[in-house]
Amino acid sequence: MPKMRKKSDLPTKLCVACGRPFAWRKKWERVWSEVKFCSDACRMTKGRVARG
């Protein structure tokens, strides 16, 4: 069994849509280089600009 890693030791990226940092997830293990968005919500609003 692989040893556990602290969340602070995991690689991080900045979300293209919201600019917030997000950490590596196991489900992104094979496609980490392609991941651009922190969540489905950011992925869906990638082309929209917030109005307020």
C-alpha positions in Angstrom: 0.0 0.0 0.0 1.4 3.4 -0.9 2.2 5.8 1.9 -0.1 8.7 2.6 0.8 12.2 1.6 -0.2 15.4 3.3 -2.5 17.6 1.3 0.1 20.4 1.5 2.6 18.1 -0.2 0.4 17.6 -3.3 1.0 19.6 -6.5 -1.3 22.6 -7.1 -2.5 24.7 -10.0 -4.5 27.9 -10.5 -8.0 27.6 -11.9 -8.2 29.3 -15.4 -11.8 30.5 -14.7 -11.7 31.7 -11.1 -8.0 32.0 -10.3 -8.1 30.0 -7.1 -5.5 27.4 -6.3 -6.6 23.7 -6.3 -4.8 20.5 -5.4 -4.1 17.3 -7.2 -6.8 14.6 -6.9 -6.5 10.8 -7.4 -9.1 10.9 -10.2 -6.9 13.3 -12.1 -3.8 11.1 -11.8 -3.5 10.3 -15.5 -4.7 13.6 -16.9 -3.1 16.1 -14.4 -1.3 17.9 -17.2 -4.6 18.6 -19.0 -6.6 19.8 -15.9 -7.4 23.5 -16.1 -10.5 24.0 -13.9 -11.0 23.4 -10.2 -14.7 22.3 -10.5 -17.5 21.5 -12.9 -19.0 24.9 -12.2 -15.8 26.7 -13.3 -15.6 24.5 -16.4 -19.2 25.4 -17.4 -18.6 29.1 -16.9 -15.2 29.2 -18.6 -16.2 31.7 -21.3 -18.5 33.9 -19.2 -17.6 37.0 -17.4 -19.2 37.7 -14.1 -21.6 40.7 -14.1 -22.3 42.5 -11.0 
